[in-house]
Amino acid sequence: MNQTFNLHRFGLMVRLELAEKGQSYLLSILPILLFLFAMMVPITFSKEYNSNLEGLHPAALLLSVFLGGSFYTSLAFNQYGAPANAISEVMIPASRLEKFFCAWFLNLLFIIPLFGLFILLSDWTTNFANHRLSQLGIREQYVMLPAEMRNTYFLFYIIINGLVFLGSIYFKESAYLKTLGLTIALFIVLLVGNQWFARYLTSFPKNSLHISPFEPGWQIVLEESSTYHNIMLAPAMQTYVNFLPFLVLVALWYITYIRLTEREI
């Protein structure tokens, strides 16, 4: 097969993918969306401030967006798991680039709008609930998700999906569970490393440090004073750090393509 990218063949590949796996995609998308709405909308019916209803939004982000989106991503190359299906996939008259971009396109076509839908629902339901509370004369208001945290969550989100995208072709069995386990382990290692590095920069103080991963640099709190001490990166280093997640994501996509070529061979 000619290993070049042809737009017409790519379109046919997308149609074939939807014909073969459209039902699986639909069965995974519908519960995710229903669960998302079920957790986001109840706040609009509140007649008083309720922290439990407010807590449903972060829960929806974790369960519906992060876990639901990553589960959808795990379907990208599941046809390579069973030997019979893998042979059929290899025999499809399309280049490896076309097969890769087909899975990549159908993946991004859902996971990015899913995150956007969460942000829209979060803003709309919170504003609606706050307006309702104001009309009822209640001063307490629900807190909107800060823009900085949205950006951080989105970076985590796309990198996690990049890891799961790679895991869907790397592992032959239980790809989602294995990738999820490795992702959690990697996150713990990075969290501990971040904590250690912040302590190193402050000469390992005796008091405990509370490191916030959602801000540029570190916010360090000495327990005795409860005062924040900001340690910021140099501007040049901060620019590099801002681009680092996207470089990691592109690297994950490239490794996924290399793994696909190995499976095809």
N, C-alpha and C positions, 0 to 999 in steps of 0.2 A: 504494500500500500504506500502511495506517495505521502511522505510525512511532511506535508505542507498544510497551511491553514487555508481552507476555502469557505467563504461565507455561505454559499449555497448548501454545501454539505453540513456546515454547522447548523443551519436552520433545520435541515432534515434530521440531524442528530437530536436537536431539542424536541422536535415533534415526536420522534421515536421514544425518547426518554419519558415524555409526558404520557404517551400511549401505554408504555409498559409499567411505569411507576407512579402515574398520576393518582391512582386510587390510594396508594401508600402515602403519598405526599398529602393528599386531602384528609385522610384519616388521622394524620399527625397534626395537621394545621388546625382543624376544627376544634379539637379539645383544648389546644393551646389558647386560641382566641376566646373560646367560651370561658375558660378558667380566668383569663386576663380580665374580661369584662365583669365576671362574677366577683372579683376581688377589688376592682377599681370603682365600680358604680355605687356600692352601698353607702359610701361617705356622703353622697348627695341627698340621702334621706334622713340624715341626722338632724335632730332638733336641738341638740346641745353638743358641746365639744366632747368628742370621744376619742381618746388616744388609741384605743384598740382598732377603730376604723381607720385612723391615720396610719397605723402600723401595717394595715393590709397592703398599702402601696409598695413599701420596700419588700414585703413578702411576694407581691406580684412580680416585682422586678427579678427577684431571685428564682422563683418557681416557674413562672410563665415565660419570662424573657430569657434569662440565663439558661435554666435547665431545659425549658421547652425549645428554645432556639437551637441549643447545642444538640438536642435529640434529633431535631429535623436535619441538622448538618450531618449527623452520623449516618443518614441514609444515602449520602452522596455516592459512595462507592460500595454499598453493601452487596451489589451483585457480584463482586469479586470474592466474596466469602466462600460460597459453595463452588466446588470445582466445575460442575456442569454449567452453572451460570457464568462462571469466569471464562470458560471456553467459548460460550456463545457471545460474550462481550468482546473477546479478542477477535472473533470472526467478523464483527461489524465493519463494513468498508468505510472507515473513517480514520483520519490520522489521530495520533495520540494527543496532539494539541487540541483538536476538535472535541475529543472525548473529555479532556481535562476542562476546557472552557465551557463545555455544556454543563458539567456538574458544578463548576464554579459559578456560572451565570444563574442557574436555577437555585443555587444556595443563597447568593446575595439578593436574589429577587424576593426572598422572603425575610431573611434575618434582619436586613437593614430597615425595611418598612415596619417590622415587628417592634424594633426599638423606637422608631419614630412614633408608632401608634401608642406605645406606652407613655412617651413624653406628652403627646397631645391629650391623652386621657387623663394623665396626672394633672396637667395644667387646668383642663376644663372642669374636671370633677372637684378639684380643690377650690378653684375660683367660684364655682357654683355653690359649693358648701359654705364657703366664707360669706358669700352674698346672702345666703339663706340665714346664717347665724346673725349677721348684721341686722337683717330685717326683724329678727326675733329679739333684738336687743342684747345679744350675747357678745361680750368683748373678746373672748378667747377666739383665736383664729388658727386654722390649720396652716402648717408651714409648707411653702413651695420648695421643691427640690432645687438647690442652688445650681447655677450654671456650671461652676467649677466641678461639682460632683457629677453632673451629667456627662461632662467631657471625660472624666476619669472612668466612670462606669462604662461609657461607650468604648474606651480603649481596652478595658478589661474584657468587654463583651466580644469585640472583634478578634482579640488575640485568643480567647478561649475557643471561639468558633474556628479559628485557624488551626489550633491544636487538634480539635475534634475532626476537622476536615482531613488533616493528615492521618489521624488515627483510623479513620474509616477505610483507608486504603492500606495502611501499614499493618493492622491486625486482621487476621483471617476470621477469628471467632471472638464474640463478646467485645467488639471494637469499642462500643460506647462506654461500657463499664471500665474497661482497661484504660481508655484515654482519660475518663473522668477521674479515676484513681490517681493516675500520673499527674494530671493537672492540679489536683488538690495537694499532692505531695510537693510539686514544684512551687505552688503558691506558698506553702508553709516554709520551704527553704528560702524563698525570696523575702518573706516577712521576717524570718529570723535573721537573715543577712542584713536587711535594712535596719533592724533593731541594733545589731552588733556594730554596724558602721556608724550609726548615730552615737552610740556610746563611745566608740573609738574617737570620734571627732571631739567629744567632750571629756576626753581623758578618763573614761570609765568612772563617772561619779558614783558615790555610795547610794544616793537616792535613786528610786526607780524612775525610768523614763517612759513616757507615753508617746509613741510615735504615730503621727497621723499620715497614712499613705495617700491622702486625698489632696494634699497641698504640695506646691513646688518646694523642694527642700524638706526640712523637718520642723515640726513643732514639738519642742521638748518641754516637759513640765516636771519641775522638781517638786516632789510631793510636799515638802515642808512649806514652800512658799506658794504653791499653786499658781505660779506665774509662768506664762508661756515665754520660751526663749526660741526665737526663730533662727534657724541656720539655713541660709540661702546658698544656692549654687552660684558660681560665677556665670555671667550672662552667656558667654560662649558655651559653657558646659550645659546650661539650661536649654539652649537651643538644640544641642545634640540630644539631650534627654527627651525633648518634645518630639523629635523625629524618630527616636529609637523604637517606639511601639510599631510604627508603620514599617520600618526596616525589618523588624522581627516578623511582622505579618507577611511581607513579601517573601522573606526567606522561608517561612512555613509553606507558602503556596508553591514556591520553587521546589522544595523538598518533596512535596506531594506529587508534583509532576514527575520528578525523577523516580519516585516510588512507583508511579503508574507505568512508566516506561519499563521498569524492571518486571512488573507483573505481566505486561504485554509480551515481553521477550520470553 
